């Protein structure tokens, strides 16, 4: 069924679901937007990076 591909591990939170929901509800949307706006983008790859062979594994 997976065609030989490995599956991702399931998401696991090391806390009670009620606590996770409570913490989620305390999130300030304005703060989240500020943090996302200030987040640095990933570094750009050079022009030769796409031509290099990808490691097998």
C-alpha positions, 0 to 999 in steps of 0.5 A: 500500500505504501509502494515501498515508501516510508511513512512519516511518524505520527504527530505526538504531543507530550501533553494532555489534549485539554492543556493543548487546547487551552494553550491554543486558545490563549494565543494572540493572533496579533503576536503570531502575525508579528512573529511570522512577519519577522521570521527570516526566509531560508537562505537562497540556493546558488545557481549550481545547487539545482544541478548537483546530484542529490544524495541517495538515501 
